[in-house]
């Protein structure tokens, strides 16, 4: 979740990128504040350690990112 001092929460724009097996290439990308891999072009994500990068943009064009690892 995110919040901003000048943009209402409902107007924040979320994107995400998943790197399967934590290599250098983004394998899946999407929008929204949740990532559902069952609705992407890959129906399953393989076992392993993967990195997801979240980005949130406010109404002024400011972007903040964070990374999380999922296994």
HELIX and SHEET records of a PDB file:
HELIX    1   1 UNK A    9  UNK A   11  5                                   3    
HELIX    2   2 UNK A   20  UNK A   22  5                                   3    
HELIX    3   3 UNK A   37  UNK A   39  5                                   3    
SHEET    1   A 4 UNK A  28  UNK A  31  0                                        
SHEET    2   A 4 UNK A  13  UNK A  19 -1                                        
SHEET    3   A 4 UNK A  50  UNK A  57 -1                                        
SHEET    4   A 4 UNK A  63  UNK A  70 -1                                        
END                                                                             
